[in-house]
Amino acid sequence: MVLGILLYEAVEMAYNVTKIGYNSVTGIYNWYYQIPGEEIQEQEKLIKEIRLLENRLKSLENKIIDVEFKHDISNNMQIID
């Protein structure tokens, strides 16, 4: 039983050391070659999508204002006539 626990702990330590080493090497590589991380790319994608939606919203607001303005002009012309 003690041998099983020791083997389990040895495997767990090897896994954790390998994982830490891999993450360290990839982090240094990405830092040296200035490769943005996945989180940063996801944030940039979301920011781009938000800007696109803001532009669409402004466009729709302008169309609504134009329609209201034309409606007001037509009402004023009818009152004058």
C-alpha positions in Angstrom: 0.0 0.0 0.0 2.8 2.4 0.8 4.4 1.6 -2.5 1.2 2.5 -4.3 1.1 5.9 -2.6 4.8 6.5 -3.4 4.2 5.7 -7.0 1.2 7.9 -7.2 3.0 10.8 -5.6 6.0 10.3 -8.0 3.7 10.3 -11.0 1.9 13.4 -9.8 5.2 15.2 -9.2 6.5 14.3 -12.6 3.2 15.5 -14.2 3.3 18.8 -12.3 7.0 19.5 -13.0 6.4 18.7 -16.7 3.4 21.0 -16.8 5.2 23.9 -15.1 8.2 23.4 -17.4 6.0 23.4 -20.5 4.1 26.5 -19.5 7.3 28.3 -18.6 8.9 27.5 -22.0 5.8 28.5 -24.0 5.5 31.7 -21.9 9.1 32.6 -22.5 8.8 31.8 -26.2 5.7 33.9 -26.6 7.2 36.7 -24.7 10.5 36.7 -26.8 8.7 36.6 -30.1 5.9 38.9 -28.9 3.1 36.5 -29.7 -0.1 37.6 -27.9 -1.8 35.0 -25.7 -5.1 33.5 -26.4 -6.8 35.7 -23.8 -5.5 38.8 -25.4 -6.6 37.7 -28.9 -10.1 36.9 -27.5 -10.3 40.4 -25.9 -9.2 42.0 -29.1 -11.9 40.1 -31.0 -14.6 41.1 -28.6 -13.5 44.8 -28.7 -13.6 44.7 -32.5 -17.1 43.2 -32.4 -18.3 45.8 -29.9 -16.9 48.6 -32.2 -18.8 47.1 -35.1 -22.0 47.0 -33.2 -21.5 50.6 -32.0 -21.1 51.7 -35.6 -24.2 49.8 -36.6 -26.1 51.4 -33.8 -25.0 54.9 -34.8 -26.0 54.2 -38.4 -29.5 53.1 -37.2 -29.8 56.2 -35.0 -28.9 58.4 -37.9 -31.5 56.7 -40.1 -34.2 57.2 -37.4 -33.3 60.9 -37.1 -33.5 61.3 -40.9 -36.9 59.6 -41.0 -38.2 61.8 -38.2 -36.8 64.9 -39.8 -38.5 64.1 -43.1 -41.7 63.3 -41.3 -41.6 66.7 -39.5 -40.9 68.5 -42.8 -43.9 66.8 -44.5 -46.1 67.7 -41.5 -45.0 71.3 -41.7 -45.6 71.5 -45.4 -49.2 70.1 -44.9 -49.9 72.7 -42.3 -48.6 75.5 -44.5 -50.8 74.3 -47.4 
